[in-house]
Amino acid sequence: VFSFKVLGREKDEILIVACSRTVLKEWQEFFKEMAIEVEVFDIEALAVFRGIFKKPPSKPVCLIDLGAENTNIFIFDKEGLRYSRSIRVGGESLTQEIAHTLGMDREEAERQKRKKGISDQRTKIFAVLIKSLEPIREEAGALFDYYYKKTKEKISQVILTGGSSKLKGIEGYLEANLDLPVKI
């Protein structure tokens, strides 16, 4: 099942949304069994965006959704969703990397991640997390460069969402490394 929308004036800029018919039917059945009537299914990027903004921004913004399994990076401008990337780095992979690198069990790694985050450069966890967060910083920077080359507009700010956006120090780390204001 798919839908599409032509974005802006350029014919090569099209938003395409697709979902497995089987998956869609499973969700429809789930809601039906719960006696919940669902008229429309939406994609996560647009739903999160509408939860934050009442209308499209006048200047381009980046939404970084730091989830448990993945990080999704979205660029929105006055035309709506323009670009998106998904990378397999999330809160769970950060925890696993701490556990593996520092030789602790998963529960202790999770506790330490939540307690310390990247707010203290003197900790061993700091080095592990910075290395693990690098793909997010790199992908966001590459997407910003691509967007600028296509539009000649710069991203005005970064907004963090998702459970892993609560990681202590991540706001400052991204602000310093992306050279943009960042808020949660």
N, CA, C and O of each residue as an XYZ file, in Angstrom:
736
protein
N       0.862     -1.156      0.000
C       0.000      0.000      0.000
C       0.908      1.218      0.000
O       1.834      1.296      0.807
N       0.660      2.171     -0.890
C       1.502      3.350     -0.904
C       0.708      4.580     -1.296
O      -0.379      4.504     -1.869
N       1.305      5.729     -0.957
C       0.759      7.017     -1.328
C       1.941      7.923     -1.635
O       3.072      7.629     -1.247
N       1.684      9.013     -2.323
C       2.768      9.940     -2.636
C       2.231     11.353     -2.709
O       1.032     11.587     -2.860
N       3.171     12.299     -2.593
C       2.847     13.713     -2.716
C       4.028     14.391     -3.380
O       5.175     14.183     -2.984
N       3.747     15.209     -4.401
C       4.793     15.989     -5.046
C       5.092     17.163     -4.125
O       4.187     17.892     -3.718
N       6.376     17.339     -3.799
C       6.798     18.406     -2.904
C       7.299     19.595     -3.708
O       8.155     19.441     -4.580
N       6.788     20.745     -3.430
C       7.291     21.953     -4.086
C       7.059     21.947     -5.576
O       6.139     21.309     -6.086
N       7.915     22.670     -6.255
C       7.768     22.836     -7.699
C       8.606     21.864     -8.509
O       8.367     21.669     -9.701
N       9.576     21.261     -7.867
C      10.473     20.351     -8.588
C       9.799     18.990     -8.776
O       9.283     18.417     -7.817
N       9.803     18.478     -9.998
C       9.150     17.202    -10.281
C       9.904     16.022     -9.701
O       9.332     14.942     -9.555
N      11.183     16.201     -9.364
C      11.952     15.092     -8.818
C      11.891     15.031     -7.293
O      12.574     14.206     -6.685
N      11.095     15.881     -6.671
C      10.950     15.881     -5.221
C       9.571     15.337     -4.858
O       8.566     16.047     -4.890
N       9.565     14.052     -4.513
C       8.308     13.365     -4.228
C       8.434     12.637     -2.901
O       9.416     11.935     -2.657
N       7.435     12.809     -2.045
C       7.356     12.048     -0.802
C       6.551     10.790     -1.097
O       5.389     10.867     -1.496
N       7.169      9.643     -0.902
C       6.499      8.370     -1.123
C       6.441      7.633      0.209
O       7.453      7.494      0.895
N       5.263      7.168      0.565
C       5.065      6.422      1.803
C       4.518      5.051      1.411
O       3.547      4.954      0.661
N       5.142      4.004      1.920
C       4.706      2.645      1.591
C       4.694      1.787      2.838
O       5.477      2.001      3.763
N       3.801      0.816      2.853
C       3.686     -0.106      3.982
C       3.211     -1.458      3.448
O       2.421     -1.528      2.507
N       3.696     -2.496      4.052
C       3.241     -3.836      3.691
C       1.743     -3.956      3.972
O       1.275     -3.590      5.049
N       1.012     -4.462      3.011
C      -0.428     -4.651      3.189
C      -0.700     -5.569      4.386
O      -1.654     -5.352      5.132
N       0.135     -6.589      4.566
C      -0.019     -7.519      5.688
C       0.131     -6.789      7.021
O      -0.670     -6.986      7.935
N       1.149     -5.956      7.130
C       1.372     -5.193      8.359
C       0.199     -4.248      8.615
O      -0.275     -4.142      9.746
N      -0.262     -3.572      7.589
C      -1.385     -2.653      7.726
C      -2.630     -3.389      8.210
O      -3.337     -2.903      9.093
N      -2.898     -4.554      7.638
C      -4.066     -5.350      8.061
C      -3.938     -5.789      9.522
O      -4.922     -5.799     10.263
N      -2.717     -6.152      9.929
C      -2.500     -6.545     11.331
C      -2.838     -5.392     12.270
O      -3.479     -5.599     13.301
N      -2.415     -4.190     11.924
C      -2.717     -3.032     12.760
C      -4.217     -2.728     12.755
O      -4.790     -2.387     13.790
N      -4.846     -2.853     11.590
C      -6.289     -2.620     11.524
C      -7.038     -3.606     12.420
O      -7.966     -3.219     13.131
N      -6.637     -4.878     12.386
C      -7.260     -5.895     13.230
C      -7.019     -5.625     14.711
O      -7.920     -5.781     15.535
N      -5.800     -5.219     15.039
C      -5.456     -4.897     16.421
C      -6.400     -3.827     16.969
O      -6.982     -3.993     18.041
N      -6.547     -2.729     16.226
C      -7.414     -1.650     16.682
C      -8.881     -2.061     16.692
O      -9.637     -1.636     17.565
N      -9.284     -2.876     15.738
C     -10.665     -3.358     15.685
C     -10.981     -4.187     16.934
O     -12.045     -4.025     17.533
N     -10.053     -5.080     17.330
C     -10.235     -5.895     18.533
C     -10.311     -5.040     19.792
O     -10.949     -5.424     20.773
N      -9.663     -3.884     19.764
C      -9.675     -2.963     20.907
C     -10.884     -2.027     20.840
O     -11.042     -1.162     21.702
N     -11.726     -2.189     19.837
C     -12.900     -1.348     19.613
C     -12.501      0.118     19.396
O     -13.189      1.035     19.844
N     -11.390      0.313     18.710
C     -10.920      1.656     18.379
C     -11.048      1.831     16.875
O     -10.497      1.059     16.090
N     -11.785      2.858     16.495
C     -11.970      3.127     15.080
C     -10.839      4.015     14.581
O     -10.631      5.114     15.095
N     -10.113      3.537     13.582
C      -9.006      4.288     13.012
C      -9.360      4.622     11.574
O      -9.653      3.740     10.767
N      -9.328      5.911     11.269
C      -9.644      6.347      9.916
C      -8.405      6.501      9.051
O      -8.449      6.257      7.845
N      -7.289      6.910      9.670
C      -6.085      7.211      8.910
C      -4.873      6.685      9.657
O      -4.786      6.805     10.879
N      -3.935      6.099      8.919
C      -2.622      5.748      9.458
C      -1.645      6.774      8.921
O      -1.756      7.207      7.774
N      -0.691      7.159      9.747
C       0.250      8.195      9.369
C       1.673      7.699      9.568
O       1.901      6.726     10.287
N       2.627      8.364      8.934
C       4.018      7.994      9.148
C       4.539      8.736     10.382
O       4.115      9.851     10.688
N       5.459      8.090     11.069
C       5.962      8.602     12.337
C       6.538     10.012     12.211
O       6.281     10.859     13.066
N       7.299     10.269     11.176
C       7.947     11.577     11.019
C       6.921     12.707     11.026
O       7.118     13.719     11.699
N       5.835     12.543     10.286
C       4.824     13.595     10.208
C       4.031     13.704     11.509
O       3.660     14.802     11.923
N       3.774     12.574     12.146
C       3.053     12.602     13.414
C       3.873     13.313     14.494
O       3.337     14.136     15.237
N       5.158     13.003     14.583
C       6.032     13.664     15.559
C       6.107     15.155     15.247
O       6.021     15.989     16.149
N       6.264     15.484     13.981
C       6.354     16.887     13.581
C       5.110     17.659     14.012
O       5.219     18.742     14.587
N       3.943     17.113     13.740
C       2.702     17.795     14.108
C       2.539     17.910     15.620
O       1.858     18.814     16.106
N       3.156     17.005     16.357
C       3.124     17.106     17.810
C       3.977     18.242     18.340
O       3.785     18.686     19.472
N       4.909     18.713     17.542
C       5.824     19.786     17.963
C       5.443     21.131     17.344
O       5.476     22.156     18.024
N       5.086     21.132     16.076
C       4.796     22.367     15.349
C       3.323     22.458     14.971
O       2.704     21.466     14.585
N       2.780     23.646     15.085
C       1.401     23.879     14.654
C       1.322     24.120     13.144
O       0.300     23.845     12.515
N       2.425     24.643     12.568
C       2.480     24.913     11.125
C       3.917     24.697     10.662
O       4.832     24.655     11.483
N       4.121     24.560      9.362
C       5.490     24.368      8.858
C       6.386     25.536      9.277
O       5.932     26.680      9.315
N       7.654     25.258      9.590
C       8.555     26.326     10.025
C       8.928     27.247      8.871
O       8.959     26.831      7.713
N       9.212     28.514      9.204
C       9.625     29.459      8.166
C      11.062     29.198      7.727
O      11.436     29.503      6.595
N      11.873     28.627      8.634
C      13.258     28.263      8.321
C      13.414     26.761      8.500
O      12.730     26.176      9.339
N      14.288     26.124      7.741
C      14.467     24.668      7.844
C      14.912     24.237      9.245
O      15.766     24.868      9.868
N      14.309     23.146      9.721
C      14.669     22.572     11.014
C      14.953     21.079     10.841
O      14.472     20.429      9.914
N      15.745     20.574     11.763
C      16.047     19.150     11.770
C      15.466     18.544     13.034
O      15.669     19.064     14.131
N      14.758     17.466     12.882
C      14.243     16.687     13.997
C      15.081     15.420     14.070
O      15.180     14.689     13.085
N      15.680     15.150     15.212
C      16.428     13.909     15.404
C      15.690     13.114     16.464
O      15.633     13.512     17.628
N      15.129     11.995     16.055
C      14.353     11.120     16.933
C      15.250      9.967     17.371
O      15.495      9.025     16.616
N      15.734     10.064     18.607
C      16.655      9.067     19.162
C      15.851      7.992     19.881
O      15.462      8.167     21.036
N      15.607      6.894     19.201
C      14.811      5.825     19.768
C      15.654      4.744     20.411
O      16.870      4.877     20.544
N      14.994      3.680     20.804
C      15.675      2.559     21.450
C      16.543      1.787     20.464
O      17.654      1.379     20.803
N      16.048      1.586     19.256
C      16.764      0.779     18.272
C      17.378      1.593     17.140
O      18.443      1.242     16.630
N      16.716      2.674     16.745
C      17.144      3.473     15.593
C      17.139      4.950     15.929
O      16.504      5.389     16.888
N      17.857      5.699     15.123
C      17.779      7.160     15.161
C      17.297      7.599     13.791
O      17.856      7.210     12.765
N      16.256      8.412     13.789
C      15.712      8.953     12.550
C      16.017     10.436     12.498
O      15.804     11.160     13.470
N      16.513     10.878     11.365
C      16.874     12.278     11.171
C      15.992     12.825     10.056
O      16.001     12.312      8.936
N      15.231     13.868     10.371
C      14.289     14.443      9.419
C      14.581     15.926      9.229
O      14.902     16.627     10.189
N      14.470     16.397      8.007
C      14.546     17.831      7.737
C      13.172     18.279      7.246
O      12.598     17.707      6.319
N      12.668     19.322      7.901
C      11.402     19.936      7.532
C      11.657     21.393      7.166
O      12.495     22.063      7.769
N      10.921     21.868      6.170
C      10.941     23.289      5.848
C       9.511     23.722      5.553
O       8.565     22.998      5.863
N       9.352     24.894      4.959
C       7.992     25.409      4.714
C       7.166     24.510      3.807
O       5.939     24.610      3.788
N       7.830     23.623      3.049
C       7.132     22.677      2.176
C       6.736     21.390      2.909
O       5.961     20.591      2.383
N       7.263     21.190      4.111
C       6.975     19.974      4.879
C       8.214     19.107      5.018
O       9.333     19.615      5.083
N       8.011     17.799      5.061
C       9.126     16.852      5.178
C       9.915     16.856      3.878
O       9.362     16.620      2.804
N      11.215     17.129      3.984
C      12.050     17.205      2.787
C      12.985     16.017      2.643
O      13.110     15.446      1.559
N      13.638     15.647      3.726
C      14.598     14.545      3.674
C      14.537     13.768      4.972
O      14.189     14.304      6.024
N      14.882     12.495      4.876
C      14.944     11.682      6.096
C      16.023     10.626      5.943
O      16.334     10.171      4.842
N      16.578     10.256      7.072
C      17.568      9.183      7.149
C      17.261      8.380      8.399
O      16.766      8.913      9.392
N      17.557      7.114      8.338
C      17.412      6.250      9.503
C      18.704      5.470      9.666
O      19.210      4.879      8.712
N      19.231      5.473     10.878
C      20.450      4.711     11.144
C      20.228      3.822     12.358
O      19.465      4.153     13.265
N      20.905      2.703     12.351
C      20.718      1.699     13.391
C      21.602      1.977     14.612
O      22.428      1.154     15.007
N      21.403      3.143     15.185
C      22.046      3.502     16.440
C      20.934      4.031     17.332
O      20.228      4.971     16.966
N      20.783      3.431     18.492
C      19.756      3.871     19.429
C      20.199      3.605     20.848
O      21.322      3.164     21.093
N      19.321      3.875     21.764
C      19.636      3.718     23.175
C      20.109      2.332     23.546
O      21.001      2.179     24.380
N      19.523      1.326     22.937
C      19.905     -0.053     23.253
C      21.317     -0.364     22.755
O      22.080     -1.034     23.451
N      21.670      0.107     21.573
C      23.032     -0.151     21.079
C      24.067      0.611     21.908
O      25.195      0.144     22.066
N      23.697      1.774     22.437
C      24.605      2.499     23.329
C      24.858      1.686     24.596
O      25.995      1.553     25.048
N      23.780      1.148     25.159
C      23.906      0.318     26.369
C      24.758     -0.911     26.097
O      25.635     -1.248     26.892
N      24.506     -1.581     24.985
C      25.274     -2.781     24.640
C      26.759     -2.467     24.445
O      27.619     -3.257     24.833
N      27.054     -1.325     23.850
C      28.457     -0.946     23.632
C      29.156     -0.655     24.961
O      30.318     -1.021     25.141
N      28.468     -0.009     25.878
C      29.037      0.231     27.210
C      29.320     -1.100     27.895
O      30.410     -1.312     28.426
N      28.334     -1.996     27.880
C      28.492     -3.307     28.530
C      29.662     -4.071     27.924
O      30.490     -4.620     28.651
N      29.733     -4.109     26.620
C      30.786     -4.855     25.927
C      32.173     -4.245     26.184
O      33.107     -4.953     26.560
N      32.292     -2.956     25.984
C      33.592     -2.288     26.083
C      34.116     -2.245     27.521
O      35.310     -2.426     27.762
N      33.217     -2.005     28.464
C      33.653     -1.847     29.854
C      33.456     -3.107     30.695
O      33.719     -3.097     31.898
N      32.998     -4.183     30.073
C      32.884     -5.465     30.761
C      31.883     -5.487     31.904
O      32.161     -6.039     32.969
N      30.723     -4.892     31.685
C      29.681     -4.932     32.713
C      28.427     -5.571     32.148
O      28.272     -5.677     30.931
N      27.534     -5.997     33.023
C      26.293     -6.583     32.521
C      25.386     -5.468     31.981
O      25.597     -4.287     32.255
N      24.388     -5.871     31.218
C      23.513     -4.922     30.537
C      22.817     -3.969     31.504
O      22.718     -2.772     31.232
N      22.335     -4.490     32.629
C      21.600     -3.670     33.599
C      22.493     -2.575     34.181
O      22.076     -1.423     34.307
N      23.735     -2.949     34.536
C      24.669     -1.958     35.084
C      25.049     -0.933     34.012
O      25.166      0.258     34.302
N      25.240     -1.389     32.791
C      25.563     -0.468     31.692
C      24.429      0.541     31.490
O      24.681      1.729     31.285
N      23.196      0.071     31.548
C      22.036      0.957     31.400
C      21.984      1.971     32.548
O      21.735      3.154     32.319
N      22.219      1.512     33.776
C      22.222      2.417     34.927
C      23.289      3.493     34.771
O      23.029      4.674     35.000
N      24.480      3.081     34.385
C      25.578      4.029     34.222
C      25.304      5.012     33.081
O      25.611      6.199     33.186
N      24.736      4.515     32.014
C      24.404      5.389     30.873
C      23.427      6.469     31.323
O      23.608      7.648     31.017
N      22.392      6.058     32.050
C      21.371      7.020     32.508
C      21.935      7.993     33.538
O      21.600      9.177     33.541
N      22.789      7.479     34.404
C      23.335      8.307     35.482
C      24.359      9.317     34.963
O      24.322     10.486     35.348
N      25.267      8.882     34.098
C      26.395      9.729     33.686
C      26.248     10.331     32.299
O      26.602     11.490     32.085
N      25.728      9.555     31.352
C      25.617     10.051     29.986
C      26.945     10.544     29.470
O      27.983      9.928     29.711
N      26.914     11.663     28.755
C      28.161     12.251     28.241
C      28.394     13.618     28.884
O      28.964     14.519     28.268
N      27.949     13.754     30.117
C      28.098     15.031     30.809
C      29.450     15.184     31.501
O      29.817     16.295     31.884
N      30.200     14.091     31.671
C      31.487     14.156     32.356
C      32.559     13.472     31.503
O      32.569     12.249     31.360
N      33.452     14.274     30.945
C      34.481     13.756     30.042
C      35.500     12.864     30.739
O      36.265     12.170     30.069
N      35.528     12.868     32.048
C      36.526     12.084     32.777
C      36.119     10.620     32.955
O      36.923      9.811     33.417
N      34.890     10.275     32.598
C      34.432      8.903     32.798
C      34.765      8.029     31.596
O      34.923      8.526     30.481
N      34.868      6.737     31.827
C      35.111      5.782     30.744
C      33.893      5.715     29.829
O      34.020      5.508     28.622
N      32.729      5.889     30.409
C      31.487      5.821     29.629
C      31.445      6.948     28.593
O      30.926      6.764     27.492
N      31.984      8.098     28.943
C      32.001      9.227     28.018
C      32.640      8.833     26.683
O      32.068      9.072     25.620
N      33.820      8.233     26.747
C      34.536      7.861     25.518
C      33.752      6.848     24.698
O      33.700      6.944     23.472
N      33.144      5.882     25.368
C      32.360      4.855     24.672
C      31.155      5.493     23.984
O      30.876      5.206     22.820
N      30.445      6.356     24.705
C      29.245      6.978     24.137
C      29.574      7.937     23.001
O      28.861      7.968     21.997
N      30.632      8.712     23.140
C      31.009      9.643     22.067
C      31.291      8.869     20.783
O      30.842      9.257     19.704
N      32.030      7.780     20.906
C      32.328      6.951     19.725
C      31.037      6.371     19.132
O      30.880      6.315     17.912
N      30.127      5.946     19.993
C      28.874      5.347     19.529
C      27.928      6.376     18.916
O      27.127      6.037     18.045
N      28.013      7.623     19.358
C      27.145      8.685     18.838
C      27.680      9.306     17.543
O      26.963     10.035     16.858
N      28.912      9.022     17.219
C      29.544      9.610     16.033
C      28.747      9.382     14.745
O      28.629     10.316     13.951
N      28.192      8.180     14.496
C      27.412      8.006     13.256
C      26.204      8.943     13.160
O      25.821      9.351     12.064
N      25.610      9.279     14.296
C      24.470     10.212     14.283
C      24.952     11.596     13.873
O      24.347     12.239     13.016
N      26.038     12.053     14.483
C      26.590     13.361     14.155
C      27.006     13.424     12.689
O      26.723     14.401     11.996
N      27.681     12.373     12.222
C      28.138     12.343     10.831
C      26.972     12.353      9.857
O      26.987     13.097      8.877
N      25.965     11.535     10.120
C      24.815     11.453      9.212
C      24.034     12.759      9.191
O      23.603     13.207      8.128
N      23.847     13.373     10.357
C      23.143     14.663     10.417
C      23.937     15.712      9.630
O      23.359     16.451      8.833
N      25.245     15.781      9.844
C      26.077     16.741      9.124
C      26.028     16.535      7.617
O      25.947     17.500      6.858
N      26.077     15.290      7.186
C      26.011     14.984      5.751
C      24.652     15.388      5.175
O      24.580     15.911      4.064
N      23.586     15.148      5.923
C      22.248     15.515      5.463
C      22.103     17.037      5.384
O      21.479     17.557      4.459
N      22.680     17.744      6.353
C      22.646     19.210      6.325
C      23.377     19.726      5.092
O      22.889     20.632      4.417
N      24.543     19.156      4.793
C      25.311     19.566      3.609
C      24.529     19.299      2.332
O      24.487     20.146      1.439
N      23.913     18.131      2.242
C      23.128     17.769      1.063
C      21.963     18.748      0.884
O      21.707     19.241     -0.215
N      21.270     19.013      1.987
C      20.136     19.939      1.927
C      20.594     21.321      1.453
O      19.937     21.948      0.623
N      21.722     21.786      1.985
C      22.235     23.103      1.591
C      22.588     23.133      0.095
O      22.279     24.106     -0.593
N      23.225     22.082     -0.402
C      23.585     22.028     -1.823
C      22.346     22.075     -2.716
O      22.368     22.677     -3.790
N      21.266     21.434     -2.261
C      20.038     21.398     -3.067
C      19.232     22.696     -2.973
O      18.599     23.097     -3.950
N      19.248     23.357     -1.812
C      18.342     24.486     -1.581
C      19.028     25.825     -1.327
O      18.399     26.877     -1.435
N      20.321     25.785     -0.987
C      21.077     26.981     -0.568
C      20.528     27.570      0.734
O      20.734     28.749      1.020
N      19.835     26.755      1.511
C      19.326     27.170      2.823
C      20.004     26.354      3.903
O      20.269     25.164      3.731
N      20.283     27.013      5.028
C      20.906     26.330      6.156
C      19.850     25.928      7.175
O      18.833     26.602      7.337
N      20.106     24.830      7.850
C      19.237     24.371      8.929
C      19.324     25.397     10.051
O      20.417     25.851     10.393
N      18.182     25.767     10.629
C      18.171     26.803     11.658
C      18.331     26.243     13.075
O      18.876     26.916     13.951
N      17.860     25.022     13.300
C      17.956     24.429     14.625
C      17.736     22.928     14.556
O      17.240     22.397     13.562
N      18.117     22.260     15.634
C      17.905     20.814     15.769
C      17.011     20.591     16.979
O      17.222     21.176     18.042
N      16.017     19.742     16.802
C      15.128     19.380     17.894
C      15.267     17.886     18.131
O      15.124     17.083     17.208
N      15.548     17.520     19.377
C      15.705     16.116     19.754
C      14.411     15.588     20.343
O      13.774     16.247     21.165
N      14.027     14.385     19.912
C      12.874     13.699     20.482
C      13.264     12.247     20.738
O      14.358     11.813     20.377
N      12.376     11.520     21.351
C      12.615     10.108     21.611
C      13.238      9.888     22.978
O      13.806     10.805     23.571
N      13.126      8.679     23.465
C      13.602      8.341     24.797
C      15.083      8.580     25.019
O      15.484      8.981     26.111
N      15.897      8.344     24.013
C      17.345      8.508     24.179
C      17.779      9.963     24.112
O      18.952     10.264     24.335
N      16.853     10.876     23.810
C      17.191     12.302     23.839
C      17.398     12.771     25.276
O      17.877     13.881     25.507
N      17.038     11.926     26.238
C      17.221     12.252     27.657
C      18.648     11.967     28.137
O      18.974     12.233     29.294
N      19.498     11.430     27.260
C      20.879     11.136     27.621
C      21.559     12.429     28.080
O      21.609     13.412     27.341
N      22.075     12.412     29.295
C      22.719     13.610     29.842
C      23.858     14.066     28.939
O      24.733     13.282     28.571
N      23.828     15.351     28.589
C      24.903     15.944     27.814
C      24.735     15.888     26.310
O      25.517     16.507     25.588
N      23.741     15.167     25.812
C      23.625     15.015     24.351
C      23.279     16.327     23.662
O      23.726     16.580     22.543
N      22.497     17.148     24.316
C      22.120     18.436     23.733
C      23.369     19.287     23.475
O      23.536     19.836     22.386
N      24.234     19.393     24.472
C      25.469     20.171     24.330
C      26.435     19.567     23.327
O      27.085     20.287     22.571
N      26.529     18.231     23.321
C      27.414     17.542     22.373
C      27.002     17.842     20.935
O      27.843     18.192     20.108
N      25.720     17.705     20.637
C      25.262     17.951     19.265
C      25.355     19.431     18.914
O      25.707     19.780     17.787
N      25.043     20.297     19.866
C      25.139     21.730     19.615
C      26.575     22.114     19.225
O      26.787     22.868     18.275
N      27.542     21.592     19.961
C      28.944     21.907     19.688
C      29.422     21.279     18.382
O      30.207     21.889     17.656
N      28.965     20.086     18.079
C      29.469     19.370     16.903
C      28.702     19.655     15.618
O      29.216     19.418     14.526
N      27.490     20.155     15.737
C      26.732     20.513     14.533
C      26.701     22.017     14.317
O      26.255     22.495     13.274
N      27.178     22.761     15.312
C      27.236     24.207     15.260
C      25.859     24.829     15.004
O      25.702     25.738     14.188
N      24.882     24.307     15.726
C      23.499     24.780     15.630
C      22.864     24.749     17.011
O      23.290     23.982     17.874
N      21.836     25.586     17.230
C      21.110     25.454     18.490
C      20.359     24.121     18.519
O      19.765     23.707     17.524
N      20.397     23.459     19.680
C      19.736     22.170     19.850
C      18.850     22.250     21.072
O      19.265     22.758     22.114
N      17.619     21.748     20.951
C      16.737     21.688     22.117
C      16.008     20.354     22.137
O      15.832     19.698     21.110
N      15.597     19.979     23.324
C      14.879     18.720     23.498
C      13.400     19.019     23.575
O      12.592     18.102     23.722
